[in-house]
Structures are given as structure tokens and as C-alpha cells.
Amino acid sequence: MSRRDFLKIIGLTAATSTGLLQGCASETEKGQTGTQAIGPVPTDRMTYRNFSGQEEGRVSILGYGCMRWPTIPSPDGKGDLIDQDEVNRLVDYAMAHGVNYYDTSPVYVQGWSEKATGIALKRHPRESFKIATKLSNFSNYTRENSIQMYRQSFTDLQVDYIDYYLLHSIGNGGIETFRARYIDNGMLDFLMKEREAGHIRHLGFSFHGTQAVFDEVLAMHEEVHWDFVQIQLNYQDWRHATGRNVNAEYLYAELKKRHIPAVIMEPLLGGRLSNLPDHIVARLKQRRPENSVASWAFRFAGSPEGVLTVLSGMTYMEHLQDNIRTYSPLVPLTDEERQFLFDTADLIAGYPTIPCNDCKYCMPCPYGIDIPAVLLHYNKCVNEGNIPQDKLDENYRRARRAFLIGYDRSVPRLRQADHCTGCGQCNEHCPQSIDIPKELHRIDAFAEKLKQDL
């Protein structure tokens, strides 16, 4: 069974798993606690960046990440379908409030994101929006397959040119994989010619990986002329990047040296910078009580002058509205506020959460485990103080109950961590370099211990 068919059957979309990940929290939460601010949503105050010097080069500092479109249950009961009416509503609202950059990929949302995005944007004048998509040839590197994927994006998006085209997730698999995906098959040369022909307006790449790969690909700038680069940047990763990922401070500095605009992904670390331990939430809210917790991360990501746009996967209207408030207009961080966030990042680094961003690149698991749901339930309980350790602790029984009941609510029994065989197939796909089997076995052992403590 193919990856795409598997995803269709079990409905593993970013939006549906968000709905399942209630864990220890109430059922009304939608993945970003503390994000909603109070006040009107401005319609004409969006901040724009422009590195081209031409009017058509204006890009909204808030970019719409199309990896987490809302879904509804499929009529046949086999998984979920994108809720096109809601996607249309979100896009219409974003457009009306100044958002003009939309980032998608052939592999997002069961492979249906480009189609849904194209349908929604087709209802607006072509010159009113920028579309970004990717060559996501992760498993089939042949020139024929890669060109077919490229051509299909135009069909699904219903456009005759693509504003921003990316080589997707450079760094996974090392420099050899990069060369196989884009050099040996001639695809980079092909895409450069497509740019010359005007079918691609800007050519770049998105990056997850080691510094060595980043440096080597960036060194091709004089030959290729990278128009932009998409990097993971947030106040936690600025100096505390995990696994093989590189600190965002280094990535941004290297781009700035070469005057290459940066597109920012993961400003909230997959939602982790809005779902924080209570005392850190209180620390942020004390400084700016009228603003959301998430707004701190978005202001950090948007403040550097070399940033073109900051992507956010906004499944829900309230998240879209909150981010529009933050960027209408953007109030750049002061030096003192930046240091305050660096100190906050040091505090966060002391908490034993797993750096899962819910990207689902690890899926499908051949044994049916819902890997992101397991890891994110654990993280949620860490943040809420529901990781019981000491039986003598007066809160032990409450925390134990919250963890176990939340686990069963978040993850169906047949898809929990105890079914992990340790095959390691998931590890090579994880952009955060998590040792996934190790974490699953640890969580399973912890859950079993709690079950025995009756």
C-alpha cells in the first residue's frame, strides 16, 4: 500500500490529529492555548516586506502555511476530507486582511493541499496573491517523476506560474540525497530554466539538517542564485536547536551575509511555543497581558530585517485573527525584549519535552502507531504538570489519572506506543532528528508503570 493510500484510509491529517490531541486539556482547546488576544482585527494595517524594489514584490509578513487545512469526516467513514468551504472562508478572510503569501506542497494534507489551496485562491485575482509550493520528491528521485510532480502542481493550483518554488526539506539524508534528488537527475538545471522562462518567479529551498549540508548548498548561490531560503526560526531554536538541526542564529546570519531573503517556518515550533508550562505563560503574560502568548514568537520571527514572510499553519479562524493582529502592523522587538525571550528559551530548555512539531513526515508507521499523537500527548502532560513521578506527591493520583485517561482519549489503543517494534523506519524522515523508537519505548514503559501503580 502506498503512503498516500494509507493516509487516505486512516485520515492522518494535521487537522484531525490536532482535534485528537486533547490529552490532559479540555475538549475546547484547539492546539494553541493562550493565543487569543482581545480587540478588533485590522483590515488595512498588515506589514509588508519587499526585496525586489517593485510593487508586485510586496509580500505580507504573515504567510499562510497550508499544511493544516481543516477537515471533515469522509462520507464512507474512511478517514477525512478537506473542508473546502472552511478553507475558502479562511482564505477569503486572510485575503481581506492583507495576507497574500500561501505556502503548500504536493505532500501536505494527504496530498490534497495544493488542490484545496488552488480552489480557494482561484476565486481571487491572480495578481493579488503569491503561491509557494515545493518539489517534494522524497522517495522517487527520477527525472520523469520529478518533472511530473512539478507539472502537476500547476494543474492542482490552477496557475500558469508559481511565485516561489522550493526544493523541499534539504538536509534530510545528507548531501548525497540532495545530489540524487536535484543534481544527478538534472532537476536543478531544469528548474533554473523554468525560472528563466518565467514559469517560476523565485527559486529557493527549505532546510532541515546539518550545517555541512546547509553550507554546501548555500555555496551554490553564485551559480544558482537562490532567490530565498526557508528556515526554521523561533526564539527557542535561535540557540537551542535540537538533533542535527542548526541554530537559527547561524542560518539567518549566513543568509543575511549573502542578502538572501529568509522565509520562516515553525515560528511556534509546531505549537509548542504557545502550549507552554503555566509559569512561563505567566512570565510572558505579565509583560504584555493584552497580547497572546503566541504573539511573542511571531514578533520574534518577523523582527529581523532579512525576513520576507513568517508562515503559520492556521487551521482555526481565531488563530488567523490573532496572527493578523500581531502583524497589523508588526511591532519589532526591542533589544531588551529579545533578551527577555532568550532568557525564556533557557527556561523552556530545562523542560523534558520531545521536539515533535507534528509535521507527520514520520508517518505512516508500518505498525499503525500514531507517532505524533503519542509524542504530543506526552508533551502536553509535561507542560501541564501531569507527569507523575513520586507516589508520595499529593498530586500523584490526579496526575496519573490525567496522563492515562488523556492517553486513551488522544490515541486509540491499537495505535499507542506499545506497538512499536523499533524498526526505525520513521527516524530517517524526522526533520527534528528525534530517536522516535527510543521515545516511544520510554513513553510506553512510563505508561505501563502508571497502570501497575493501582
C-alpha positions as CSV (number, residue, x, y, z in Angstrom):
1,M,0.0,0.0,0.0
2,S,1.3,3.4,-0.9
3,R,1.9,6.2,1.6
4,R,-0.8,8.3,0.0
5,D,-3.4,5.4,0.1
6,F,-2.6,4.7,3.7
7,L,-3.1,8.3,4.7
8,K,-6.4,8.4,2.9
9,I,-7.7,5.3,4.7
10,I,-6.7,6.3,8.3
11,G,-7.2,10.0,7.8
12,L,-3.9,11.2,9.2
13,T,-4.2,14.9,8.6
14,A,-2.7,17.6,10.6
15,A,-6.1,19.0,11.5
16,T,-7.6,15.7,12.6
17,S,-4.7,14.8,14.9
18,T,-4.9,18.3,16.4
19,G,-8.5,17.5,17.3
20,L,-7.5,14.3,18.9
21,L,-4.7,15.7,20.9
22,Q,-6.8,16.9,23.8
23,G,-4.8,14.8,26.2
24,C,-4.9,16.4,29.6
25,A,-6.5,19.6,28.4
26,S,-10.2,20.4,28.0
27,E,-12.0,19.4,24.8
28,T,-12.5,23.1,23.8
29,E,-8.8,23.7,23.3
30,K,-7.6,23.7,19.7
31,G,-3.9,23.4,19.9
32,Q,-2.8,26.9,20.8
33,T,-3.6,27.8,24.4
34,G,-3.3,31.4,25.4
35,T,-3.1,32.6,21.8
36,Q,-6.3,34.7,21.6
37,A,-5.9,38.4,22.2
38,I,-8.7,40.9,22.7
39,G,-9.6,43.6,20.2
40,P,-10.6,44.3,16.6
41,V,-8.8,42.7,13.7
42,P,-7.3,45.4,11.5
43,T,-8.1,45.2,7.7
44,D,-5.6,47.6,6.3
45,R,-2.5,47.6,8.5
46,M,-0.6,44.5,7.5
47,T,3.2,44.8,7.4
48,Y,4.7,44.0,4.0
49,R,8.3,43.2,3.0
50,N,9.7,43.9,-0.5
51,F,13.2,42.9,-1.6
52,S,12.6,43.3,-5.3
53,G,12.0,47.1,-5.4
54,Q,8.9,46.6,-7.5
55,E,5.3,46.9,-6.4
56,E,4.5,43.3,-7.3
57,G,7.2,42.1,-4.9
58,R,5.3,43.2,-1.8
59,V,4.8,40.1,0.5
60,S,2.8,40.1,3.7
61,I,4.9,39.4,6.7
62,L,2.2,36.8,7.7
63,G,2.3,33.9,5.3
64,Y,-0.4,31.2,5.3
65,G,1.0,27.7,5.8
66,C,-1.3,25.3,4.0
67,M,-0.2,22.1,5.8
68,R,-3.0,22.1,8.3
69,W,-6.2,22.8,6.4
70,P,-9.4,21.9,8.4
71,T,-11.0,18.6,7.6
72,I,-14.4,16.8,7.9
73,P,-15.2,13.1,8.2
74,S,-15.3,11.3,4.9
75,P,-18.9,10.0,4.0
76,D,-17.5,6.5,3.5
77,G,-16.1,6.6,7.1
78,K,-12.5,6.1,5.8
79,G,-10.6,9.0,7.1
80,D,-11.2,12.6,6.5
81,L,-11.6,15.1,3.7
82,I,-10.5,18.7,3.5
83,D,-13.4,21.0,4.4
84,Q,-13.3,23.1,1.3
85,D,-16.0,25.6,2.4
86,E,-14.0,26.4,5.5
87,V,-10.7,26.6,3.5
88,N,-12.5,29.1,1.3
89,R,-13.7,31.1,4.3
90,L,-10.2,31.2,5.8
91,V,-8.6,32.3,2.6
92,D,-11.2,34.9,1.9
93,Y,-10.7,36.3,5.4
94,A,-6.9,36.2,5.1
95,M,-7.0,38.0,1.7
96,A,-9.4,40.7,3.1
97,H,-7.0,41.4,5.9
98,G,-3.8,41.7,3.8
99,V,-2.3,38.1,3.7
100,N,-1.0,37.4,0.2
101,Y,1.5,34.6,0.6
102,Y,0.3,30.9,0.6
103,D,2.7,28.0,1.1
104,T,1.8,24.5,0.2
105,S,3.3,21.2,-1.1
106,P,2.2,18.1,-3.1
107,V,2.5,16.0,0.1
108,Y,0.6,18.2,2.5
109,V,-2.8,17.0,3.9
110,Q,-2.9,13.6,2.3
111,G,-1.7,15.1,-0.9
112,W,-4.8,17.3,-1.3
113,S,-3.4,20.7,0.0
114,E,-2.5,22.0,-3.5
115,K,-5.9,21.3,-4.9
116,A,-7.8,22.8,-1.9
117,T,-5.5,25.9,-2.0
118,G,-5.9,26.3,-5.7
119,I,-9.7,26.1,-5.5
120,A,-9.7,28.8,-2.8
121,L,-7.3,31.2,-4.4
122,K,-8.8,30.8,-7.9
123,R,-11.7,32.9,-6.7
124,H,-9.3,35.9,-6.3
125,P,-7.4,37.9,-8.9
126,R,-4.1,36.1,-9.7
127,E,-2.0,39.2,-9.1
128,S,-3.5,39.6,-5.6
129,F,-1.6,36.6,-4.1
130,K,1.7,34.8,-4.1
131,I,1.8,31.0,-4.2
132,A,4.7,28.9,-2.9
133,T,5.0,25.2,-3.4
134,K,7.7,22.5,-3.5
135,L,9.4,19.7,-5.3
136,S,8.7,17.1,-2.7
137,N,10.3,14.1,-4.5
138,F,11.3,12.3,-1.2
139,S,11.1,8.7,-2.4
140,N,11.3,8.8,-6.2
141,Y,14.2,10.8,-7.5
142,T,13.8,10.1,-11.2
143,R,13.7,13.0,-13.6
144,E,10.5,11.7,-15.0
145,N,8.7,11.5,-11.7
146,S,10.1,14.9,-10.5
147,I,9.0,16.7,-13.6
148,Q,5.6,15.1,-13.4
149,M,5.3,16.3,-9.8
150,Y,6.3,19.8,-10.9
151,R,3.8,19.9,-13.7
152,Q,1.0,18.5,-11.5
153,S,1.4,21.4,-9.1
154,F,0.4,23.9,-11.9
155,T,-2.7,21.8,-12.6
156,D,-3.7,21.4,-9.0
157,L,-3.0,25.0,-8.1
158,Q,-4.7,26.2,-11.3
159,V,-1.9,28.7,-12.1
160,D,0.4,29.3,-15.1
161,Y,3.3,30.5,-13.0
162,I,4.5,29.8,-9.4
163,D,5.8,32.8,-7.4
164,Y,8.0,30.9,-5.0
165,Y,9.2,27.3,-5.8
166,L,11.3,25.3,-3.3
167,L,13.5,22.3,-3.2
168,H,11.7,20.6,-0.3
169,S,13.5,19.8,3.0
170,I,17.1,19.9,2.0
171,G,19.3,18.1,4.5
172,N,17.3,15.0,5.2
173,G,19.6,12.2,4.1
174,G,22.7,14.3,3.8
175,I,24.4,15.9,0.7
176,E,24.3,12.6,-1.2
177,T,20.5,12.6,-1.0
178,F,20.4,16.2,-2.1
179,R,22.5,15.4,-5.1
180,A,20.4,12.4,-6.1
181,R,17.1,14.5,-5.8
182,Y,18.2,17.6,-7.6
183,I,21.7,17.4,-9.3
184,D,22.3,13.9,-10.7
185,N,18.8,13.9,-12.4
186,G,19.2,17.4,-13.8
187,M,16.3,18.8,-11.9
188,L,18.1,21.9,-10.6
189,D,19.1,22.8,-14.1
190,F,15.6,22.2,-15.3
191,L,14.1,24.5,-12.6
192,M,16.6,27.2,-13.4
193,K,15.5,27.1,-17.0
194,E,11.9,27.2,-15.9
195,R,12.7,30.4,-13.9
196,E,14.3,31.9,-16.9
197,A,11.1,31.2,-18.9
198,G,9.0,32.9,-16.2
199,H,7.2,29.8,-15.1
200,I,8.9,30.2,-11.7
201,R,9.4,33.7,-10.4
202,H,11.6,32.8,-7.4
203,L,13.7,29.7,-6.8
204,G,14.8,28.5,-3.3
205,F,14.9,25.7,-0.9
206,S,13.7,24.7,2.6
207,F,16.2,23.3,5.0
208,H,16.3,20.8,7.8
209,G,19.6,19.2,8.5
210,T,23.3,19.6,9.3
211,Q,25.4,22.7,9.0
212,A,27.6,20.9,6.5
213,V,24.7,20.4,4.1
214,F,23.4,23.9,4.5
215,D,26.9,25.4,3.9
216,E,27.4,23.3,0.7
217,V,24.0,24.0,-0.8
218,L,24.3,27.7,0.1
219,A,27.8,27.8,-1.5
220,M,26.0,27.2,-4.8
221,H,24.5,30.6,-4.6
222,E,26.8,32.3,-7.2
223,E,25.9,29.6,-9.7
224,V,22.2,29.1,-8.9
225,H,21.3,32.5,-7.4
226,W,19.0,31.3,-4.6
227,D,16.2,33.9,-4.5
228,F,15.1,32.9,-1.0
229,V,15.6,30.2,1.6
230,Q,13.1,28.8,4.0
231,I,14.5,28.1,7.5
232,Q,13.2,27.1,10.9
233,L,13.5,30.1,13.1
234,N,12.0,30.9,16.6
235,Y,13.3,32.2,19.9
236,Q,13.8,28.6,21.1
237,D,15.8,27.4,18.1
238,W,17.9,30.6,17.9
239,R,20.4,29.0,20.3
240,H,18.8,25.7,21.3
241,A,18.2,23.8,18.1
242,T,17.9,20.0,18.7
243,G,19.2,16.9,17.0
244,R,21.0,17.6,13.7
245,N,19.3,20.9,13.2
246,V,21.4,24.0,13.2
247,N,20.8,27.0,15.5
248,A,18.6,29.6,13.7
249,E,21.1,32.3,14.6
250,Y,23.7,30.7,12.3
251,L,21.2,30.0,9.5
252,Y,19.9,33.6,9.4
253,A,23.3,35.1,9.7
254,E,24.6,33.2,6.7
255,L,21.6,34.2,4.6
256,K,22.0,37.8,5.6
257,K,25.6,37.8,4.6
258,R,24.5,36.9,1.0
259,H,21.5,39.2,1.0
260,I,19.2,36.2,0.6
261,P,15.6,36.8,2.0
262,A,14.5,34.3,4.6
263,V,11.1,32.7,4.7
264,I,10.4,31.5,8.3
265,M,8.8,28.2,9.2
266,E,7.9,26.8,12.6
267,P,7.7,30.1,14.4
268,L,5.8,28.3,17.1
269,L,7.7,25.0,17.0
270,G,4.6,23.1,15.9
271,G,2.6,24.9,18.6
272,R,5.0,24.2,21.4
273,L,5.7,27.9,22.0
274,S,2.1,28.6,22.6
275,N,1.5,25.5,24.7
276,L,4.0,26.3,27.5
277,P,4.2,25.5,31.2
278,D,1.9,27.7,33.3
279,H,4.8,29.6,35.0
280,I,6.3,30.5,31.6
281,V,2.9,31.6,30.3
282,A,2.5,33.8,33.3
283,R,6.0,35.2,32.7
284,L,5.0,36.2,29.1
285,K,1.5,37.5,30.0
286,Q,2.9,39.6,32.8
287,R,5.0,41.6,30.3
288,R,2.2,42.1,27.7
289,P,-1.1,41.0,29.3
290,E,-3.2,42.3,26.4
291,N,-1.3,40.1,23.8
292,S,-1.3,36.4,23.2
293,V,1.5,34.1,24.2
294,A,1.9,33.2,20.5
295,S,2.4,36.8,19.6
296,W,5.8,36.8,21.3
297,A,7.0,34.1,19.0
298,F,5.6,35.8,15.9
299,R,7.1,39.1,16.7
300,F,10.5,37.4,17.3
301,A,10.3,35.6,13.9
302,G,9.2,38.7,12.0
303,S,11.6,41.3,13.5
304,P,14.8,40.5,11.6
305,E,15.0,42.8,8.6
306,G,16.0,40.0,6.3
307,V,12.8,38.0,6.8
308,L,10.4,38.1,3.9
309,T,7.4,36.3,5.5
310,V,6.6,34.1,8.5
311,L,4.5,31.0,7.9
312,S,1.7,29.9,10.2
313,G,-0.5,26.8,9.7
314,M,-3.7,28.3,10.8
315,T,-6.4,25.7,11.0
316,Y,-8.8,27.8,13.0
317,M,-10.2,31.3,12.5
318,E,-9.2,32.5,15.9
319,H,-5.5,31.7,15.2
320,L,-5.7,33.6,11.9
321,Q,-7.2,36.6,13.6
322,D,-4.7,36.6,16.4
323,N,-1.7,36.5,14.0
324,I,-3.2,39.3,11.9
325,R,-3.4,41.4,15.0
326,T,0.3,40.7,15.7
327,Y,1.3,41.7,12.2
328,S,-1.1,44.6,11.6
329,P,1.4,46.2,12.0
330,L,4.4,44.3,13.3
331,V,5.9,46.0,16.3
332,P,9.6,44.8,16.1
333,L,11.1,43.5,19.3
334,T,13.4,45.8,21.3
335,D,16.8,44.6,22.3
336,E,15.5,44.2,25.8
337,E,12.6,42.1,24.7
338,R,14.9,39.9,22.6
339,Q,17.0,39.2,25.7
340,F,13.8,38.5,27.7
341,L,12.9,35.8,25.1
342,F,16.4,34.3,25.1
343,D,16.1,34.0,28.9
344,T,12.7,32.5,28.5
345,A,14.1,30.0,26.0
346,D,16.7,29.0,28.6
347,L,13.9,28.2,31.0
348,I,12.0,26.2,28.4
349,A,15.1,24.2,27.5
350,G,15.1,22.8,31.1
351,Y,11.8,21.0,30.5
352,P,11.9,17.4,29.1
353,T,9.6,17.8,26.2
354,I,10.2,15.9,22.9
355,P,10.9,18.2,20.0
356,C,8.0,17.0,17.8
357,N,6.5,19.6,15.5
358,D,3.6,17.4,14.3
359,C,4.8,17.6,10.7
360,K,3.9,13.9,10.2
361,Y,6.9,13.2,8.0
362,C,7.4,10.1,10.1
363,M,4.0,8.7,9.0
364,P,2.7,6.2,8.1
365,C,4.1,3.8,10.7
366,P,4.1,0.3,9.2
367,Y,2.6,-1.0,12.5
368,G,-0.1,1.7,12.7
369,I,1.2,3.7,15.6
370,D,0.1,7.4,15.6
371,I,3.5,8.6,16.4
372,P,2.8,12.4,16.6
373,A,-0.3,11.9,18.7
374,V,1.8,9.8,21.3
375,L,4.6,12.3,21.4
376,L,2.4,15.4,21.6
377,H,0.2,13.9,24.4
378,Y,3.4,13.3,26.4
379,N,4.5,16.9,25.8
380,K,1.1,18.3,26.7
381,C,1.2,16.5,30.0
382,V,4.7,17.7,30.7
383,N,3.6,21.3,30.2
384,E,0.5,20.8,32.4
385,G,2.4,19.1,35.2
386,N,0.8,15.7,34.6
387,I,4.0,13.5,34.5
388,P,3.7,11.8,37.9
389,Q,7.0,10.6,39.4
390,D,6.8,10.3,43.2
391,K,4.0,8.3,44.7
392,L,4.3,10.4,47.9
393,D,3.5,13.5,46.0
394,E,0.0,14.7,47.0
395,N,-0.8,15.3,43.3
396,Y,0.4,11.9,42.1
397,R,-3.1,10.2,41.8
398,R,-4.5,13.2,40.0
399,A,-1.6,13.4,37.5
400,R,-1.6,9.7,37.0
401,R,-5.2,9.7,36.1
402,A,-4.9,12.7,33.8
403,F,-2.0,11.1,31.9
404,L,-3.6,7.7,31.4
405,I,-7.1,8.9,30.6
406,G,-5.8,11.6,28.3
407,Y,-3.6,9.0,26.6
408,D,-6.6,6.8,25.8
409,R,-8.6,9.7,24.6
410,S,-5.8,11.1,22.4
411,V,-4.6,7.9,20.9
412,P,-6.6,4.7,20.1
413,R,-5.3,1.7,21.9
414,L,-4.2,-0.1,18.7
415,R,-2.1,2.9,17.8
416,Q,-0.3,3.5,21.0
417,A,3.4,3.2,21.7
418,D,3.3,-0.4,22.9
419,H,3.0,-1.5,19.3
420,C,6.4,-0.1,18.3
421,T,8.8,-2.8,17.2
422,G,11.8,-0.5,17.0
423,C,12.2,-0.8,13.2
424,G,13.5,2.7,13.0
425,Q,11.9,3.5,9.6
426,C,10.5,6.7,11.0
427,N,13.8,8.1,12.1
428,E,15.2,8.9,8.7
429,H,12.2,11.1,7.9
430,C,12.2,13.2,11.1
431,P,13.4,16.8,10.5
432,Q,13.9,17.2,14.2
433,S,16.3,14.2,14.5
434,I,14.2,12.6,17.2
435,D,15.1,9.0,18.0
436,I,11.4,8.0,17.7
437,P,11.5,4.3,18.7
438,K,13.6,5.3,21.8
439,E,11.0,7.9,22.8
440,L,8.0,5.6,22.1
441,H,9.5,2.8,24.2
442,R,10.2,5.3,27.0
443,I,6.6,6.5,27.0
444,D,5.3,3.0,26.8
445,A,7.3,1.9,29.8
446,F,6.2,5.0,31.7
447,A,2.5,4.3,30.9
448,E,2.8,0.7,31.9
449,K,4.4,1.7,35.2
450,L,1.5,4.0,35.9
451,K,-1.0,1.3,35.1
452,Q,0.6,-1.0,37.6
453,D,0.5,1.6,40.4
454,L,-3.1,0.9,41.3
